[in-house]
């Protein structure tokens, strides 16, 4: 009986989610201007959190305010949203040794057709989020998929205005540390200070994906967000102090920013800088933990 009730609940939730997603897709026809951006963002926030955005210093509300204000159009925020250009910022602030080497920047579909991709490499769109291919051991390359990225304006999907004017490009990089499963450390910063750190496990397997959050002293936090909390812990990286120094210098010009690092405990590289984590749409687990996280980050 309980199994039937649970299945019924999941079915209703799935139907509701489909209706909401359909509604949000319909709203994409809104004018591509700041009023249109704000209306779609407002609807996305309500659909994600089941409440209205407020002026409270809650994590998602602060990110929503950043996304819908003119601050997101600050030229530096727009500049670092481009995965090629952000390397110039990283080089200027902390040194080129922290950049992932660039093997190629492809600026047209013809360039994609003509390029001989390395047997093992990371291929990603510079003007979007989540468009990544990890090629291993000479596996076939889906050139048609890569070329489709040139027709993508990521801004239109969620109205993150910092992506609106970015030119479509594809960047090719080596697989770091000869692996496709490198630890990804995400540092949440406010006013140039590290406040919270996130690490994901089983990142390539969504059903099994788990997450751990730490404070700036590497004390594990008793909650998660977006994905369930991992059962196992992770030791403090051997080069943690170097990580903090790099992140501090990169985050200084911003209010809120997320800085992503890759490390094997000896060397570290900066992956990217993210303006609005998960588009201000990710819920905490449990929901009451948002107040605790917000206190940690913003006060």
Secondary structure by P-SEA (a helix, b strand, c coil): caaaaaaaaaaaaaaaaaaaaaaaaaaccccccaaaaaaaaaaaaaaaccccccccccaaaaaaaaaaccccccaaaaaaccaaaaaaaaaaccccccccccccccccaaaaaacccccbbbbbbcccccbbbbbccccccaaaaaaaccccccccccccccccccccbbbbbcccccccccbbbbbbbccccccbbbbbccccccccccccccccccccccccccccccccccccccaaaaaaaaaaaaaccccbbbbbbbbcccbbbbccccccccccccccccccaaaaaaaaccc
